[in-house]
Amino acid sequence: MTKKPRFSKPESRTALVRRARRINRELAEIYPYAHPELDFENPFQLVVATVLSAQTTDLRVNQTTPALFARYPTPEDLAAADPEEVEEILRPTGFFRAKTRSVIGLSKALVEQFDGEVPGRLEDLVKLPGVGRKTAFVVLGNAFGRPGITVDTHFQRLVRRWRWTEETEPDKIEAAVGALFPKSEWTMLSHHVIFHGRRMCHARKPACGVCPIAPLCPAYGEGETDPEKARKLLKYEKGGFPGQRLNPPQSYLDAGGRPAPPLGAG
């Protein structure tokens, strides 16, 4: 069994950077197929899907957006939509009235201010209704290839468990973690950490007993340390279950991941 490392002594800045980067390298080997877990085909679909993902799972969003984009494929279409019809489509995602206002509002803003195109700058994206820094960085990193750190609940939990930072506010976490890594690694770092949080390092019961980065983790032992019991806690492809996307990347399928079922299936 992996022994819990000792983290009783203060860690120097150099040691922290080295440990953080080693964790990211290990995660890259564990999840070489890490990717955004929202289905999208263009920047417009990604920004809408990311807004819809608040307070629900990516799976539920992915099961809902096919009907939304089939009916309203462009910002112009969604900007002119009947709110009641959009609400009915978005009902499964929860908070559907507020989300309807956001996606119709951001669509109108795209049409009126950006000629129907999703802007590729942070300062423009955060002006859109329902779009904050987290959503903006998801769009910048995955639709435009511009580095960004996505500080969602999983990311916040894990970087604090790993003692990369003690900050609690998302923008301060973003700055503190970003300073540990080259900017070019930020987007994939986000995917690696979020994948690990969803599959292994869970909020309530981490699967410590099967975690490959246990020797680097100050929080080892907070979860199940028995390998057999820990293995039963694994989710998605690690546990043999479907993932979040209906249309995942081929690399994910090649690694043994299974696509999620459409809304209403099973």
N, C-alpha and C positions, 0 to 999 in steps of 0.2 A: 504494500500500500504506500502511496506517496506520502511522505512526511510533510507536515505543515512547516513552511519556512518561518524563520523568526523575523519579525518586523518590529521588534521592541526598540531598536535604536533609530534615531532620526535618520532619514534618508537624504543624502545630498542631492542637489539639483541634477548633477551629472548622472547619479545612480538612478534617479527617477526617470530621466529621459531614456536611459538605456533599457530600463525595465519596461517602460511604456511601449517603446518601439519593438522590443522583443515580443511583448504580448500581441501587438498588431501583426507581427510576422507569423506567430503561431496561429492566430485566428485566420490569416490568409491561407494557411495550409489546411485548416479545418474546414473552411468555407470558401474554396476557390471559385465557387459559383455564386457568391453573394451578389445580390442585385436589389433594386427597388422592388418592393413587393406589391406595388400597385400596377395594374394593367393599364397601359397607355400606348398610343401610337404617335402622338405629337405633343408639343408643349401645352396646347390648350387642354387636351384630355388629362395631362398630368396635373396641371394646376387645379382643375376642377376636382379630380379624384383626391388630391391631397387635402383640399378644403373639406371634402366630404368625409375624410378619414378621422376627423376630430370626434372623440368620444365613441368610437366604434372600431371594429377590426378592419384591416385591409381586405380581408376575405369578404366581409359584408359589402364593402364598397365595390370590389371587383364583381360581385354577383349582381350589383345594382346598376353600374355604369353602362353595361351593354345596351340596355333599353333606353337609357338617357341619351347616349351618343347616337343611337340609331335614329332617334326622333329629332335630336338637336345636334347635328354634327359640327356646327361652326359657332363661333361667338355671336354672329348675327342671328342665327336661329334661336339660340338660348336667350339672347337679349330680348327677343320679341315674344318669348313663350308666355303662355297663360300660367301664372303662378300655381293655380290649383292643380293643373295637370302635372307640373314639375313636382309639387308636393307629394302627389300620389305615387310617382315613380320613386322618390327619395324616402318615402315613409320607412322602409326597412333599415335605413341607416341611423335612425333616431334623430331628434332635434331637427326634423325635416323642414319645419317652417323657417327656422333661422338659416338653415343651409340653403334652402330655396332662395331666400333673399340674398344670400352671399353669392351664389353662383350666377344668378341673374344679374346682380349688381356688378360683379366683376366682368361679366360678359358685356354689359353695357359700357363699362369703363374701357374695355379693350377696343370696342367699336368706336367709341367717341374720342378716345385719347391716343390710341395706338394703331389705328387703321385695321383693327381686327386681328392684330398679331400680338402674341405674348412677348413682352419685352425681356431682354436678356440682361438687365441690370438690376441689382438688388434694390437700389433707391426707387426704381419704377415699380417693381413687383410689390413692395410693401405698401404702396399706395392703393392697391386693388382691394376691394371689400373682401374681408375674410382671410386675407393673406398677411401672415406675420413673417418673421425672420426664418422660422423653422420651415414653413411652406416654401418660402422663397429659395432657401438653400437646396431643398429637394429638387425644385425645378431647375435651378442653375446647374447643379451638379449632374443631373440625370437627363435633362433635355438639351442643355447647352454645353456640357463638358467643362463647366467652370467650377473650380474647387469650392466646397462649402461643407460645413459640419452641421449635421442634423441632430439637434439636441431634443430628442423625444424622451418619453418616460424611461425606456429601456437604457438609452445612452446615459441619462442622468444617474440612474441606479448603478450601472456598472462602473462608470468612471469614479464614482465615490467609493464603491466597494474596493476598487483597485488603488485608492488613494492617489489618483492622478490630480485631484483637486478636492477642496472642502467647500467650494462655492455651491450655492443652492439656486441661484438665479440663472436661467438659461443663457442669457447673454454673457454672463461672467464665466460660466462653465465653458461656453464656446471659445472664449478668449484664452482661458487657462489651458484647455486641452490643445487648442490650435497651436499654442506656443511650444508644445512638446514634439510636434511633427512638421515635416516639410509641407508646405501648402499643397503640393501636388498629390499628397496622400489623403487629404481631408475627406474626399467623397467616399473612397473605398473604405477608409477607416470607419466612417459612419455605418456603412453596410455591414462590415465585420462585427462591430460592437452590437448593433441592433439584431443581427442574426443570432449572435451568441445569447443575447438577452431573451430572445423569443424561444430558443431551442433548448438551452441548457442552464443559463444563470437566471432562473426565474425569480420573481419578486418574493414569493412566499417560501418556496422550497427549492433552492438551487441544487442541481445535480452534481455536487462537489466530487462525489466518488468516481465520476467518469470524466471529469473536466481535465483536458490536456494542459491547461495553464495553471493548474492548482499550485505548482511550486512557485509561481510568480504572484500569487494572490494573497493579500493580507487578510481577506475575508474567508479563506478556506475553513470549513467547519461550520459555517452558518447554516449550511444545508445538509442533505443526506450524504454521508461519507462512505457508506457501504456500497461497493460497486454494483452489486446486483439490484439493490433497491434504487440506487441512483439511476440506473439504466432505464428503469420503468417510468422515470419522470421525463425522459426526453420527448420532445415534440417535433412535429413536422417530419422531414425526411430522416432525421436522426432517430425518430421513434417509429418510422415506417408509415407515417400518416401523410395525407395530402397537405400541400403547402397553401399559401394564401392566394396565388394567382391562378386564374383560369387558363391563361396563356403565358406560362413562364418561359424564360430563355432556354434554349436547347442545352446549354451547359448544365443547367439545373436538372433537366430530365436525364441527361447522360450520367449525372451523379446519383441517380436513384430517386430523385424527387418526383412526386406525383402532382398533377394539376388538381386544383380544387374543383368541386362540382358547381354547375350553374345554380342560380337561385331557384329553389323549389325542387331540386333533384334529391332523391333519397328521402 
